Amino acid sequence: MATSFQCTLVTPERQLVDQQVKYASVPAWDGLLGVEPQRAPLMIKLGAGALRLDDESGQSQIYFVSGGFAQMKDNKLSLIADAALPADQIDKAAAQAELNAALEEKAVGEEAIALKKSKVQAARAKLHIAG
């Protein structure tokens, strides 16, 4: 039985990850999902939050991801995100400024309220990851 699986993380701009991992904690739109080798096939909508990838040596890599989809099939996890950033590239002050701007934004109507909510959620996730 396989002890790892192939994981790729891509955005429209670039590929951030293409490696073997033992475990992935994926931020789905409705909560975190743990993925291990040989998992049954699935397709999920990504939310904004921390993606944790545990490699074969036991080291963890953290990424901020927001929007998009993830698919697990044939022992391969493919994450196609609207936005993704390694944790060490998150600027805490910029994330705080994003949160402040999102909170101050006036939203009228369902679409504007949903957009404001997603901006606030993404900024809070970045702040949490940045520590």
C-alpha positions in Angstrom: 0.0 0.0 0.0 1.2 3.5 -0.9 2.4 5.7 2.0 2.3 8.9 0.0 0.6 10.5 -2.9 1.4 13.1 -5.6 0.2 16.6 -4.8 0.1 19.6 -7.1 -1.0 23.2 -6.4 -1.5 25.6 -9.2 -2.9 29.1 -9.7 -3.6 30.9 -13.0 -0.1 32.5 -12.7 2.1 29.6 -11.6 2.7 26.1 -10.2 3.6 26.2 -6.5 3.8 22.5 -5.6 4.5 19.2 -7.4 5.7 16.7 -4.9 5.0 13.5 -2.9 3.2 14.1 0.4 2.0 11.8 3.2 -0.9 14.0 4.3 -2.7 17.1 3.3 -5.1 19.3 5.3 -7.2 21.2 2.7 -9.4 24.2 3.4 -12.7 23.3 1.8 -15.4 25.9 1.6 -17.2 24.2 4.5 -14.3 23.3 6.7 -11.0 21.4 6.7 -10.6 18.1 5.0 -7.8 15.7 5.7 -6.4 13.7 2.8 -4.3 10.5 3.1 -2.9 8.1 0.5 -5.4 5.9 -1.3 -8.3 8.1 -0.4 -11.5 7.6 -2.3 -12.0 10.0 -5.3 -13.4 13.4 -4.4 -14.0 16.9 -5.8 -14.3 19.8 -3.5 -14.7 23.6 -3.7 -11.8 25.4 -1.9 -12.3 28.0 0.7 -9.8 30.6 2.1 -7.4 29.2 4.6 -4.3 27.2 5.4 -3.2 24.3 3.2 -0.8 22.0 5.2 1.2 19.5 3.3 3.3 16.9 5.3 6.1 15.5 3.2 7.7 12.1 3.5 10.4 13.3 5.9 7.8 14.6 8.3 8.2 18.3 7.5 5.1 20.4 7.0 4.7 23.2 4.4 1.9 25.8 4.8 0.3 27.7 2.1 -2.5 30.3 2.0 -5.1 29.2 -0.6 -8.3 30.9 -1.7 -11.0 29.8 -4.1 -10.9 27.1 -6.7 -11.2 23.3 -6.6 -9.4 20.2 -5.4 -9.6 16.7 -6.8 -8.3 13.5 -5.4 -8.2 10.7 -8.0 -5.8 7.8 -8.6 -3.7 8.7 -5.5 -3.1 12.3 -6.9 -4.3 15.4 -5.2 -4.7 18.3 -7.6 -5.5 21.8 -6.2 -6.4 24.5 -8.7 -6.7 27.7 -6.6 -7.7 31.2 -7.5 -4.9 32.5 -5.2 -2.1 30.7 -3.3 1.0 31.9 -1.4 3.6 30.1 0.7 3.2 31.1 4.4 6.7 32.6 4.5 5.7 35.1 1.8 2.7 36.5 3.7 3.2 40.1 4.9 1.4 40.4 8.2 1.1 44.2 8.0 -0.4 43.9 4.4 -2.8 41.2 5.6 -3.9 43.5 8.5 -4.4 46.3 6.0 -6.5 44.0 3.8 -8.6 43.0 6.7 -9.2 46.7 7.8 -10.1 47.7 4.2 -12.5 44.8 3.9 -14.2 45.5 7.2 -14.6 49.2 6.3 -16.1 48.4 2.9 -19.8 49.2 2.5 -21.8 46.3 1.0 -25.3 46.6 -0.3 -27.0 43.7 -1.9 -26.4 40.0 -1.8 -23.4 39.9 -4.2 -21.6 42.8 -2.5 -22.2 41.2 0.9 -20.9 37.8 -0.3 -17.8 39.5 -1.8 -17.1 41.4 1.4 -17.5 38.3 3.4 -15.0 36.4 1.2 -12.5 39.3 1.4 -12.7 39.4 5.2 -12.4 35.6 5.4 -9.3 35.6 3.2 -7.6 38.4 5.1 -8.3 36.7 8.4 -6.9 33.4 7.1 -3.7 35.2 5.9 -3.3 36.8 9.4 -3.8 33.5 11.1 -1.2 31.8 8.9 1.3 34.7 9.3 1.0 34.3 13.1 
